[in-house]
């Protein structure tokens, strides 16, 4: 799922400082800054894509319920990188007794999937390395193999259907 950056816009945000006439210019400056981020070890770009909100549909984020809550710039890191400090504090202790101290002034670091974590939620949904298996079973479920990945938005209505509870409004069960 792409990440979001919000422009602190006058008239929309309580303490907004960006004049609406400069909104698109600021979006482009943010996009340029993101796309210029380089891995100091090899010089490769760290950000896979960065787009303004008006192009959100290109990554499957469509103007529908909740669209007002997405950021003004959407971006995704390349799969081999993760944001730092991600969602944990500077020092992380793992169940196996190992510890990792995160000290990276660049704001990102190489990601090693399946070593200390199992996913990076800042990548593009189409990145196959980030796909996960969904296995459902029980009353009302049937075998179904899809030719395309299941979306996260398919889970709630499908689970509701299997549990025999009302399917959320504007949702369709996939079983």
C-alpha positions as CSV (number, residue, x, y, z in Angstrom):
1,X,0.0,0.0,0.0
2,X,1.4,3.4,-0.9
3,X,2.3,5.9,1.8
4,X,0.8,9.3,2.0
5,X,2.2,12.8,2.5
6,X,-0.1,15.6,3.4
7,X,0.4,19.2,2.3
8,X,-0.4,21.6,5.1
9,X,-3.0,23.4,3.1
10,X,-4.6,26.8,4.1
11,X,-8.3,26.6,4.2
12,X,-8.3,22.8,4.6
13,X,-6.0,22.1,7.5
14,X,-6.4,23.9,10.9
15,X,-2.9,25.4,10.8
16,X,-2.4,25.3,7.0
17,X,0.5,27.4,5.6
18,X,0.5,26.4,1.9
19,X,-1.5,28.7,-0.2
20,X,-4.0,26.7,-2.4
21,X,-2.5,28.4,-5.5
22,X,0.8,26.8,-4.7
23,X,-0.7,23.3,-3.9
24,X,0.3,21.6,-7.2
25,X,3.8,23.2,-7.1
26,X,4.3,21.9,-3.6
27,X,3.1,18.4,-4.6
28,X,5.6,18.4,-7.4
29,X,8.4,19.5,-5.1
30,X,7.6,16.7,-2.7
31,X,7.5,14.2,-5.6
32,X,10.9,15.5,-7.0
33,X,12.4,15.2,-3.5
34,X,11.1,11.6,-3.0
35,X,12.3,10.5,-6.5
36,X,15.8,12.0,-5.8
37,X,16.4,9.9,-2.7
38,X,19.3,7.6,-3.4
39,X,20.8,4.7,-1.5
40,X,24.3,5.9,-0.5
41,X,25.7,2.4,-0.8
42,X,24.9,1.9,-4.5
43,X,23.3,5.2,-5.8
44,X,20.0,3.5,-6.8
45,X,16.7,5.2,-6.3
46,X,14.9,4.2,-3.1
47,X,11.4,5.4,-4.1
48,X,9.6,3.3,-6.7
49,X,6.9,5.8,-7.5
50,X,5.5,9.1,-6.3
51,X,2.3,10.7,-7.6
52,X,-0.1,13.5,-6.8
53,X,-3.4,12.7,-5.3
54,X,-5.2,13.4,-8.6
55,X,-3.4,10.3,-10.1
56,X,-4.2,8.0,-7.1
57,X,-6.4,5.8,-9.3
58,X,-3.3,4.5,-11.1
59,X,-2.4,2.6,-7.9
60,X,-5.9,1.4,-7.2
61,X,-6.9,4.3,-4.8
62,X,-10.2,5.6,-6.3
63,X,-12.4,8.5,-5.5
64,X,-15.0,6.8,-3.3
65,X,-15.8,6.7,0.4
66,X,-12.8,7.8,2.5
67,X,-10.9,9.4,-0.5
68,X,-10.7,12.6,1.4
69,X,-8.5,10.9,4.0
70,X,-5.7,10.0,1.7
71,X,-2.6,12.2,1.3
72,X,-1.8,14.8,-1.3
73,X,1.2,12.8,-2.5
74,X,1.3,9.0,-2.6
75,X,4.6,7.2,-2.8
76,X,6.0,3.7,-2.6
77,X,9.4,2.5,-1.7
78,X,11.2,-0.1,-3.7
79,X,10.7,-3.5,-2.1
80,X,14.2,-3.8,-0.7
81,X,13.8,-0.6,1.4
82,X,11.8,0.2,4.5
83,X,11.1,3.5,6.2
84,X,13.0,4.2,9.3
85,X,12.1,4.2,12.2
86,X,9.2,2.4,10.6
87,X,6.6,1.7,13.3
88,X,8.9,0.8,16.2
89,X,11.2,2.7,18.4
90,X,15.0,3.2,17.9
91,X,15.9,-0.1,19.7
92,X,14.0,-3.3,18.9
93,X,14.4,-6.6,20.8
94,X,13.1,-9.7,19.1
95,X,11.6,-12.9,20.5
96,X,14.7,-14.8,19.6
97,X,16.8,-12.5,21.8
98,X,18.4,-10.5,19.0
99,X,18.3,-6.7,19.1
100,X,18.6,-4.1,16.5
101,X,19.3,-0.4,17.0
102,X,18.0,1.8,14.2
103,X,20.3,4.7,13.5
104,X,19.9,6.0,10.0
105,X,19.9,9.7,9.3
106,X,18.7,9.1,5.7
107,X,15.2,8.0,6.9
108,X,15.3,4.6,5.1
109,X,17.3,1.4,5.3
110,X,17.7,-1.8,3.3
111,X,14.9,-4.3,4.1
112,X,15.5,-8.0,4.6
113,X,12.2,-9.7,4.4
114,X,11.6,-12.7,6.7
115,X,14.6,-11.8,8.9
116,X,13.1,-9.6,11.6
117,X,9.8,-8.8,10.0
118,X,7.5,-10.2,7.4
119,X,6.3,-7.3,5.3
120,X,6.8,-3.7,4.3
121,X,3.6,-1.9,3.8
122,X,5.1,0.9,1.8
123,X,5.5,-0.9,-1.5
124,X,3.3,-1.0,-4.5
125,X,0.4,-3.5,-4.4
126,X,1.6,-5.0,-7.6
127,X,4.9,-6.0,-6.1
128,X,4.8,-9.8,-6.1
129,X,7.4,-10.0,-3.3
130,X,4.8,-8.4,-1.0
131,X,1.9,-10.6,-1.8
132,X,0.6,-12.9,1.0
133,X,-1.5,-16.0,0.9
134,X,-5.1,-15.9,2.1
135,X,-6.6,-19.3,3.0
136,X,-10.2,-19.4,4.2
137,X,-12.2,-22.4,5.2
138,X,-15.4,-23.4,7.0
139,X,-19.1,-23.5,6.3
140,X,-20.0,-21.7,3.1
141,X,-16.5,-21.5,1.7
142,X,-15.7,-23.2,-1.6
143,X,-12.5,-23.7,-3.5
144,X,-11.7,-20.8,-5.7
145,X,-8.5,-20.0,-7.4
146,X,-8.2,-16.5,-8.8
147,X,-6.2,-15.4,-11.8
148,X,-5.4,-12.1,-10.0
149,X,-4.5,-11.2,-6.4
150,X,-7.2,-10.7,-3.8
151,X,-7.4,-7.2,-2.5
152,X,-7.4,-6.3,1.2
153,X,-10.8,-4.8,0.6
154,X,-12.1,-8.2,-0.3
155,X,-11.4,-9.7,3.2
156,X,-14.1,-8.0,5.4
157,X,-17.0,-8.9,3.1
158,X,-15.7,-12.4,2.6
159,X,-15.2,-13.1,6.3
160,X,-18.7,-11.5,7.0
161,X,-20.2,-13.9,4.5
162,X,-18.5,-16.9,6.0
163,X,-19.6,-15.9,9.5
164,X,-23.1,-15.4,8.4
165,X,-23.1,-11.7,9.4
166,X,-24.3,-8.8,7.2
167,X,-21.9,-7.9,4.5
168,X,-20.7,-4.3,4.9
169,X,-22.5,-1.8,2.7
170,X,-20.9,-1.3,-0.8
171,X,-18.9,-4.5,-0.4
172,X,-19.2,-7.8,-2.3
173,X,-18.1,-11.2,-0.9
174,X,-15.6,-13.1,-3.0
175,X,-16.6,-16.7,-1.9
